[in-house]
Amino acid sequence: MTLKKSYEESYRAFRFIAVLAISCTGCNLSESRPKFHASHFGNGPIPQLRPSDPLDSANMPAYAEPLSPFDIQETDLTPDRFRGMSLENCIAEALSNSRLMRDLGVTVLRSSALARTNLDPAIVYSDPRQGEEAALSAFDANLFASSFFENNNKGFNNSFYGQNGIFSQDLSTTQVGINKRSATGAIFTVREVSVFDRNNQAGNRFGPYSWDNFIEAQARQPLLLGSGTEFNRIAGPGATPGQLNGVLLARVRTDISLVEFETSVRDFVADVENAYWDLYYAYRDLDARIDARNIAQETEKYILAKNDTPAQDLAQAKEQSIRFQADVVDALNGRPLDGTRTNNGSSGGTFRGAGGVRVCERKLRLLIGAPINDGMLIHTLDHPTTANVLFDWSTCIDEALQFREELRRQRWVIKQHELELIANRNFLKPQLDAISTYRIRGFGEDWRSPWNSDFSEWALGLDYQMPVGFRRGNSAVRFSQLQLVRATELLREQERAVHFGLSNAINDAKRSFDIVNLQRERLVAITDQLEATREIFTKDGFRELDVVLETHRRLLDARLRYFQAEVEYGLSLRNVNLEKGTLLRYCNVFLSESATDGVAVAKSRDRVEAQDYNKVPGYRDLIIGRPSYR
């Protein structure tokens, strides 16, 4: 009863102390939290939350430019303040200045997690959870060591233990070893164990001290579940359903990231070209509107010079002159509207011609990584081609199905699901491991070292486990099968979409070329009409004023439509190459995971020369029977 009462009092005291400690901790936590404040303005409360700012860090550089858009005045521009750039130079500068694949939608601000950078493949490769190095680390050798010291004092109801049943011991156990997993799933372990025992056992042969040293080698080889190089390269050792991270799957994930990076570079190059031709059209649009304004002003001056000018005609001419002047202001400065960019109507982008010179020039600066404002204006040096380009459908569709980035990525996804299905089928096997152990002990004259000992031991055994029903394994197999079917159906539909996009692109190239020729003829016709109308206007007075002013507007429209047709045709040729998956080659852009070694370049050059059968060989290999070169 006394022991029970003492136990109950101790339990109450412990519970009181625990409750008190938890209460104090809760008070401290509540006091450390940021508080919610509400201030009153008028009749209603306005909640105010304390903003939290990150601490300053060297990894948070500030970006600032010294100039503003008002530091450049169009009326003061001189030729030395224009920077001419070709399309090739823009693409080269954009790629050399960009670690981030920029886009005109400014995804980096709206959804920064979706932004693509040139570091993404390396991040996937070096992922410590699912990267290639992480998968390979499962096969690394592991060195282990441990040392434990114990002091034991026990009493036994047997006088043979210790001295008269009182056992006292100092025990030290130290082991050092190494283990490694093989590609077949086996685990090999080698270790040395030293046990020092000092006790008061009466029957000790060497006094109170004794040593037990042994060297042990052990191998554990799976025979069913987890066995074989195929499973371990796909799933990795120790894998479970849903947790597959072998070397092959890690490499497939890296290959998928490389294709995604190539796709982002392709879209980035397409956006740079879109911005370049938008700027080209903006300059042509500005030139056409300036010419139309000048013509309208000349007509207004001619009418003013007449003494008997009707007020209605003078107001009409002045209205058109002011209207064209407003168009010039808009064409020069522009408005921040959505211009041509990838996936607006077509994969590469459908020409929109929105924005003016200043807005389009800033968009191009944004993409190529140049300062947004630097006191200069970029102007385009290249012109869209107007040559007739004919495409062979069978060649184009073959290239599209082979090189299109989205299809190549989906094929890697299918390969990933195929590997996962192979690995998951292994989980339908029971676990059966063969275990073998060989041990050498030290004792006798050289009892501290096992190397010259006659005491050896060995053991063989089997370890068997099987989940009844294999519910999780069957679920994993079914899951992989469904994913594989889904990925296959997606690839089939993507190939249909590639047929659709390439058909549209080739047809649009034909349409754009026909429109270029028609708009050119229209521009020539309206120019001739303007000259003829001017002659009639100067001879017959103001009876043809409406016709003259209407001809001015039609001339402006004809010039703009011709320039628009030029840009549309150039973009249509670009879009055909994008749909074929050859845009980067079309723009002379080539991707490499790292700088190529000089020795590798020299060897590749020798291999290319060796493939030239027109070259006379230095000697003929008698075994292979084909030209060989040195």
C-alpha positions in Angstrom: 0.0 0.0 0.0 2.9 2.3 0.8 4.5 1.7 -2.6 1.1 2.3 -4.4 0.5 5.5 -2.6 4.0 6.8 -3.3 3.5 6.0 -7.0 0.2 7.9 -7.2 1.6 11.0 -5.6 4.6 10.9 -8.0 2.2 10.6 -11.0 0.1 13.6 -9.8 3.2 15.7 -9.4 4.5 14.8 -12.8 1.2 15.6 -14.5 1.0 19.0 -12.7 4.5 19.9 -13.9 3.8 18.7 -17.5 0.6 20.8 -17.7 2.4 23.9 -16.2 5.2 23.5 -18.8 2.8 23.2 -21.7 0.8 26.2 -20.6 4.0 28.4 -20.2 5.2 27.3 -23.7 1.8 28.1 -25.2 1.9 31.6 -23.7 5.3 32.3 -25.1 4.3 31.1 -28.5 1.2 33.2 -28.6 3.2 36.3 -27.6 5.8 35.7 -30.3 3.3 35.6 -33.1 2.7 38.8 -35.2 -0.5 40.3 -34.0 -3.5 41.4 -36.2 -4.3 45.1 -36.0 -7.4 47.0 -37.1 -7.6 50.7 -37.6 -10.8 52.7 -38.0 -11.4 55.0 -40.9 -14.8 56.6 -41.1 -17.5 54.1 -40.1 -15.7 50.8 -40.9 -12.6 49.0 -39.8 -9.6 48.6 -42.1 -7.5 45.6 -41.4 -3.8 46.0 -41.5 -1.3 43.1 -41.6 2.3 43.5 -40.7 4.4 43.0 -43.9 7.4 40.7 -43.6 10.5 41.5 -45.6 13.3 39.0 -46.3 16.7 39.8 -44.9 19.3 41.3 -47.1 21.5 38.8 -48.9 24.3 38.8 -51.4 22.1 36.6 -53.6 19.5 39.3 -54.0 21.2 41.8 -56.4 19.2 45.0 -57.2 18.7 45.9 -60.9 18.4 49.5 -61.8 18.9 51.6 -65.0 20.0 55.2 -65.0 17.9 56.3 -68.0 14.2 56.7 -68.4 12.0 56.6 -71.6 11.9 60.4 -71.5 15.7 60.7 -71.9 15.4 60.2 -75.6 13.5 62.7 -77.8 12.6 61.6 -81.3 13.1 65.1 -82.6 16.7 65.2 -81.5 17.7 61.8 -82.8 20.9 61.8 -85.0 22.2 58.8 -87.0 24.7 57.9 -84.4 21.9 57.3 -81.9 20.4 54.6 -84.0 21.6 51.0 -83.5 21.1 48.8 -86.5 20.7 45.1 -85.8 20.1 42.1 -88.0 17.9 39.2 -87.0 20.9 37.0 -86.7 22.6 39.4 -84.3 19.4 39.8 -82.3 19.1 36.0 -81.8 22.8 35.7 -81.0 22.7 38.5 -78.4 19.5 37.2 -76.9 20.9 33.7 -76.4 24.3 35.0 -75.1 22.6 37.3 -72.6 19.8 35.0 -71.4 19.9 32.4 -68.7 16.2 32.8 -68.5 14.0 32.0 -71.5 12.2 35.3 -71.6 8.7 35.7 -73.1 6.6 38.7 -74.0 3.9 37.6 -71.5 6.4 38.3 -68.7 5.9 34.9 -67.1 8.8 35.6 -64.7 6.5 38.0 -62.8 3.2 36.3 -63.1 4.3 32.6 -62.6 8.0 32.5 -61.8 7.8 28.8 -61.1 6.9 28.2 -64.8 9.8 30.2 -66.2 12.5 28.1 -68.0 16.2 28.7 -67.5 19.4 27.1 -68.9 20.0 25.7 -65.4 16.9 23.5 -65.4 18.5 20.3 -67.0 21.5 20.6 -64.5 19.0 21.0 -61.6 17.2 17.8 -62.7 20.5 16.0 -63.1 21.8 17.0 -59.7 18.5 16.5 -57.8 19.5 14.7 -54.6 16.2 12.8 -54.6 15.6 11.7 -58.2 18.8 12.8 -60.1 21.3 10.6 -61.8 23.9 11.1 -59.1 21.4 10.2 -56.5 20.4 7.0 -58.3 24.1 6.0 -58.7 24.8 6.7 -55.1 22.8 3.6 -54.1 25.6 1.5 -55.5 28.4 3.4 -53.7 30.5 1.6 -51.1 29.7 2.5 -47.5 32.3 2.6 -44.7 30.9 2.1 -41.3 32.4 2.0 -37.8 31.1 1.9 -34.3 32.4 1.6 -30.7 30.3 1.1 -27.6 31.4 0.8 -23.9 29.3 -0.7 -21.2 29.6 -1.1 -17.4 27.3 -3.9 -16.1 26.5 -4.9 -12.5 24.0 -7.7 -12.0 22.9 -10.0 -9.2 21.8 -13.6 -10.0 20.2 -16.2 -7.9 23.0 -18.6 -8.9 26.4 -18.6 -7.3 28.1 -19.8 -10.5 27.6 -16.3 -12.1 30.4 -13.9 -11.2 31.5 -14.3 -7.7 28.7 -15.8 -5.5 26.0 -14.5 -7.9 27.3 -11.0 -8.2 28.4 -10.3 -11.8 30.5 -7.2 -12.6 31.6 -6.4 -16.2 33.3 -3.8 -18.4 32.5 -4.4 -22.0 33.8 -2.7 -25.1 32.6 -3.6 -28.7 34.3 -2.0 -31.7 33.6 -2.8 -35.4 34.9 -1.4 -38.7 33.7 -2.6 -42.1 32.6 -1.8 -45.6 29.5 -2.8 -47.6 28.6 -2.4 -51.2 25.6 -3.2 -53.4 26.1 -4.7 -56.8 24.0 -4.2 -59.9 22.4 -7.6 -59.4 20.9 -6.4 -56.0 23.4 -8.3 -53.8 24.9 -6.7 -50.7 28.4 -7.6 -49.8 29.7 -6.8 -46.4 33.2 -7.2 -44.8 33.8 -6.2 -41.2 36.2 -6.7 -38.3 34.8 -6.9 -34.8 36.7 -6.6 -31.6 35.1 -7.4 -28.2 37.0 -6.7 -25.0 35.4 -8.1 -21.9 36.6 -7.6 -18.3 34.5 -9.3 -15.7 34.7 -11.2 -12.4 33.5 -14.6 -13.8 35.2 -17.3 -11.7 35.7 -19.6 -14.7 37.8 -17.3 -16.8 40.8 -18.9 -18.4 42.9 -15.8 -18.9 42.0 -13.9 -15.7 39.5 -11.0 -15.7 40.4 -10.0 -19.3 39.2 -11.6 -22.5 39.2 -10.7 -26.2 36.9 -11.9 -28.9 38.1 -10.8 -32.4 36.6 -12.0 -35.7 36.5 -11.0 -39.3 33.2 -11.6 -41.1 32.3 -11.6 -44.8 28.6 -11.8 -45.7 26.7 -11.8 -49.0 22.9 -11.4 -49.4 21.6 -12.0 -52.9 17.9 -11.6 -53.9 16.7 -14.5 -56.0 13.2 -13.3 -56.9 12.1 -9.8 -55.7 14.8 -7.2 -56.3 17.1 -9.5 -58.3 18.8 -8.9 -61.6 20.5 -5.9 -63.2 17.4 -4.9 -65.2 15.3 -4.2 -62.1 18.1 -2.5 -60.1 19.1 -0.3 -63.0 15.4 0.8 -63.5 14.0 0.9 -60.0 17.1 1.1 -57.9 17.9 -1.1 -54.9 15.4 -1.1 -52.1 12.7 0.2 -54.3 9.0 0.0 -53.4 5.9 0.4 -55.6 5.6 4.1 -56.4 9.1 4.8 -55.3 11.3 4.0 -58.3 14.5 5.8 -58.7 17.0 3.8 -60.8 19.7 5.0 -63.0 17.7 4.5 -66.2 14.7 6.3 -64.9 16.9 9.2 -63.7 18.5 9.4 -67.1 15.1 9.5 -68.8 14.1 12.3 -66.5 17.2 14.2 -67.5 16.5 13.5 -71.2 13.0 14.9 -70.8 14.3 18.0 -69.1 16.8 18.5 -72.0 13.9 18.2 -74.6 11.9 20.7 -72.5 14.8 23.0 -72.4 15.2 22.7 -76.2 11.5 23.5 -76.6 11.9 26.6 -74.4 14.9 27.8 -76.5 12.9 27.2 -79.6 10.0 29.3 -78.3 12.4 31.9 -77.1 14.1 32.2 -80.5 10.6 32.4 -82.1 9.6 35.2 -79.8 12.8 37.1 -80.6 12.0 36.8 -84.3 8.4 37.9 -83.7 9.6 41.0 -81.8 12.1 41.7 -84.6 9.5 41.6 -87.4 7.0 43.5 -85.2 9.6 46.3 -84.9 10.3 46.1 -88.7 6.6 46.6 -89.4 6.4 49.4 -86.8 9.1 51.3 -88.7 7.3 50.7 -92.0 4.0 51.7 -90.5 5.5 54.9 -89.1 7.1 55.7 -92.5 3.9 55.1 -94.3 1.9 57.3 -91.9 4.5 60.1 -92.1 4.3 60.0 -95.9 0.5 60.1 -95.7 0.5 63.0 -93.3 3.0 64.9 -95.5 0.8 64.4 -98.6 -2.3 65.5 -96.6 -0.4 68.6 -95.4 0.7 69.4 -99.0 -2.9 69.1 -100.1 -4.0 71.4 -97.3 -1.4 74.0 -98.2 -2.5 73.8 -101.8 -6.1 74.5 -100.8 -5.1 77.3 -98.6 -3.2 78.9 -101.4 -6.4 79.2 -103.4 -8.3 82.5 -102.9 -11.7 81.1 -103.5 -11.4 78.0 -101.2 -14.7 76.9 -99.8 -14.7 76.6 -96.0 -16.1 73.1 -96.2 -13.2 71.8 -98.3 -10.6 73.6 -96.1 -12.0 72.0 -93.0 -12.2 68.6 -94.7 -8.5 68.7 -95.7 -7.5 70.0 -92.3 -9.4 67.2 -90.6 -7.5 64.5 -92.7 -4.2 66.2 -91.9 -4.9 66.1 -88.2 -6.1 62.6 -88.4 -2.9 61.4 -90.1 -0.8 63.4 -87.5 -2.6 61.5 -84.7 -1.8 58.2 -86.5 1.9 59.3 -86.6 1.9 59.8 -82.9 0.4 56.4 -82.3 2.7 54.7 -84.7 5.8 56.3 -83.0 4.9 55.7 -79.4 2.4 52.8 -79.6 0.3 51.3 -77.0 1.3 48.2 -74.8 -1.0 45.8 -76.6 -0.4 42.1 -77.1 1.8 41.7 -80.2 3.0 38.7 -82.1 4.2 35.9 -79.8 4.3 32.1 -79.8 1.1 30.2 -79.5 -1.2 33.1 -80.4 -3.1 31.5 -83.3 -0.2 29.3 -84.4 2.6 27.5 -82.7 5.2 30.0 -83.8 2.9 33.0 -83.6 0.5 34.7 -86.0 1.4 38.3 -87.0 -0.7 41.0 -85.3 1.2 44.2 -86.0 0.1 45.8 -82.7 2.1 48.5 -81.0 4.3 51.4 -82.2 8.0 51.8 -82.7 8.8 52.7 -79.1 6.8 49.8 -77.6 8.1 47.2 -80.1 11.6 48.4 -79.6 11.3 47.9 -75.8 9.9 44.4 -76.4 12.9 43.5 -78.5 15.2 44.9 -75.8 13.4 42.9 -73.2 14.0 39.7 -75.1 17.6 40.2 -76.1 18.7 41.3 -72.6 19.6 44.8 -73.5 18.9 47.8 -71.2 15.3 48.9 -71.6 16.3 52.5 -72.0 19.9 53.5 -73.0 19.4 56.7 -75.0 19.4 54.9 -78.4 16.9 53.3 -80.7 17.3 49.9 -82.3 16.3 49.7 -85.9 16.1 46.7 -88.1 18.5 46.0 -90.9 16.9 42.8 -92.5 13.9 42.7 -94.7 11.5 39.7 -95.0 12.2 37.5 -98.0 9.7 37.6 -100.9 11.1 34.6 -102.8 8.8 31.8 -103.5 9.7 28.8 -101.4 8.1 25.4 -102.2 7.8 22.6 -99.6 7.7 18.9 -100.3 4.9 17.5 -98.0 6.4 14.0 -97.5 9.8 15.4 -96.6 8.3 18.0 -94.2 6.0 15.5 -92.4 8.8 13.0 -92.0 11.0 15.7 -90.5 8.2 16.9 -88.2 7.4 13.4 -86.9 11.1 12.9 -86.3 12.4 16.2 -84.9 9.4 17.9 -83.4 10.3 18.6 -79.7 6.9 17.8 -78.2 6.8 14.4 -79.9 10.4 13.6 -78.8 9.5 14.5 -75.2 6.3 12.3 -75.3 8.4 9.4 -76.7 10.7 9.7 -73.7 7.6 9.7 -71.4 6.4 6.5 -73.0 9.9 5.0 -72.5 9.7 6.1 -68.9 6.3 4.3 -68.3 7.6 1.2 -70.1 10.5 1.0 -67.7 8.2 1.6 -64.8 6.0 -1.2 -66.0 8.9 -3.6 -66.2 10.1 -2.7 -62.7 6.6 -2.9 -61.2 6.1 -6.4 -62.5 9.0 -7.4 -60.3 6.9 -6.6 -57.3 4.6 -9.5 -58.1 7.3 -11.9 -57.0 7.9 -12.9 -53.4 11.1 -12.0 -51.6 13.6 -14.9 -51.5 17.1 -14.0 -50.5 20.1 -16.3 -50.2 22.5 -15.4 -47.4 26.0 -16.7 -46.9 28.4 -15.8 -44.1 32.0 -16.8 -43.4 33.7 -15.8 -40.2 37.3 -16.2 -38.8 37.8 -15.9 -35.0 40.9 -15.3 -33.1 41.7 -17.3 -30.0 44.5 -19.5 -28.5 48.1 -18.3 -28.6 47.3 -15.5 -31.0 44.0 -14.8 -29.5 44.0 -11.1 -30.3 44.3 -11.6 -34.1 42.1 -13.8 -36.2 44.5 -13.9 -39.2 46.4 -17.0 -38.0 43.5 -18.7 -36.3 42.1 -22.2 -36.8 38.6 -21.1 -35.6 36.4 -20.5 -38.7 32.7 -20.5 -39.1 30.2 -20.4 -42.0 26.5 -20.1 -42.4 24.1 -20.5 -45.3 20.4 -19.7 -45.3 17.3 -18.5 -47.1 15.0 -15.6 -46.1 11.5 -15.7 -47.6 8.6 -13.2 -47.4 5.5 -12.9 -49.4 2.5 -10.5 -49.1 -0.7 -12.5 -49.4 -2.5 -11.4 -52.6 0.1 -8.9 -53.8 -2.4 -6.1 -53.6 0.1 -3.3 -53.8 2.1 -5.0 -56.5 -0.9 -5.6 -58.7 -2.0 -2.0 -58.2 1.4 -0.7 -59.3 1.3 -2.8 -62.4 -2.2 -1.7 -63.3 -1.2 1.9 -62.6 1.8 1.7 -65.0 -0.3 0.0 -67.7 -2.9 2.8 -67.6 -0.2 5.5 -67.7 1.5 3.8 -70.6 -1.8 3.6 -72.5 -2.5 7.2 -71.7 0.9 8.3 -72.9 0.5 6.3 -76.1 -2.9 7.9 -76.9 -1.4 11.4 -76.2 1.4 10.7 -78.6 -1.0 9.6 -81.3 -3.1 12.8 -80.8 0.1 14.9 -80.8 1.1 13.5 -84.1 -2.3 14.4 -85.5 -1.9 17.9 -84.1 1.5 18.1 -85.8 -0.2 17.1 -89.1 -2.7 19.8 -88.5 -0.2 22.5 -87.6 2.2 21.7 -90.5 -0.7 21.6 -92.9 -1.8 25.1 -91.8 1.8 26.4 -91.9 2.5 25.2 -95.4 -0.9 26.4 -96.6 -0.4 29.8 -94.9 3.0 30.1 -96.7 1.3 29.7 -100.0 -1.4 32.1 -99.1 1.0 34.7 -97.8 3.1 34.6 -101.0 0.0 35.1 -103.2 -1.1 38.0 -100.9 2.4 39.6 -101.2 2.1 39.7 -105.0 -1.4 40.9 -105.0 -0.7 43.7 -102.5 2.3 44.7 -104.5 0.1 45.1 -107.6 -2.5 46.9 -105.6 0.1 49.4 -104.3 1.3 50.1 -107.8 -2.3 50.6 -109.0 -3.2 53.0 -106.1 0.0 55.0 -106.7 -0.9 55.4 -110.3 -4.4 56.4 -109.3 -3.0 59.0 -106.9 -0.9 60.6 -109.6 -3.8 60.7 -112.0 -6.2 62.1 -109.4 -3.7 64.9 -108.6 -3.6 66.0 -112.2 -7.4 66.1 -112.4 -7.5 67.9 -109.0 -5.1 70.6 -110.1 -7.0 71.2 -113.4 -10.6 71.0 -112.4 -10.4 72.6 -109.0 -12.1 71.1 -106.0 -14.6 68.9 -107.6 -12.3 65.9 -107.0 -11.3 66.7 -103.4 -13.2 63.8 -101.9 -11.6 61.4 -104.4 -8.2 62.8 -103.6 -8.6 62.5 -99.8 -10.0 59.0 -100.2 -7.1 58.1 -102.4 -4.7 59.2 -99.7 -6.4 56.9 -97.2 -6.4 54.0 -99.7 -2.7 54.6 -100.4 -1.9 54.4 -96.7 -3.9 51.2 -96.4 -2.3 49.7 -99.4 1.2 50.3 -98.1 0.4 49.0 -94.7 -1.2 45.9 -96.2 1.8 45.3 -98.4 4.3 45.5 -95.4 2.0 43.3 -93.4 1.9 40.7 -96.2 5.7 40.8 -96.3 6.0 40.1 -92.6 3.3 37.4 -92.7 5.1 35.6 -95.5 8.4 35.7 -93.6 6.8 34.4 -90.4 5.0 31.7 -92.4 8.3 30.3 -93.6 9.6 30.4 -90.0 6.4 28.7 -88.8 6.9 25.8 -91.3 10.3 25.2 -89.8 9.0 25.4 -86.3 6.3 22.9 -87.1 8.9 20.6 -88.6 11.1 20.9 -85.5 14.0 22.4 -87.5 13.7 26.0 -86.3 16.9 26.1 -84.3 18.9 24.7 -87.3 17.0 27.2 -89.6 18.3 30.0 -87.3 21.8 28.5 -86.9 21.3 27.7 -83.2 22.9 24.5 -81.8 22.6 23.3 -78.3 25.4 21.5 -76.3 25.3 20.2 -72.8 28.9 21.4 -72.2 31.9 22.6 -74.2 33.3 20.0 -76.5 36.8 18.8 -75.8 39.4 19.5 -78.5 40.4 15.9 -78.7 36.8 14.8 -79.3 36.5 17.4 -82.1 39.6 16.0 -83.7 38.4 12.4 -83.5 35.0 13.3 -84.8 36.6 15.1 -87.8 38.6 11.9 -88.5 35.5 9.8 -88.3 33.7 12.1 -90.8 36.7 11.9 -93.2 36.7 8.1 -92.8 33.0 8.0 -94.0 34.0 9.6 -97.3 34.2 6.6 -99.7 35.3 8.9 -102.5 38.7 9.4 -100.8 41.4 7.0 -101.7 42.3 4.9 -98.6 45.8 4.8 -97.2 45.4 1.0 -96.8 42.7 -1.5 -96.8 41.9 -3.5 -93.7 42.1 -7.2 -94.7 39.8 -8.3 -91.9 37.0 -5.8 -92.2 37.4 -5.3 -95.9 36.4 -1.6 -96.0 38.4 1.6 -96.3 40.3 2.7 -93.2 42.2 5.9 -92.7 44.9 7.1 -90.4 
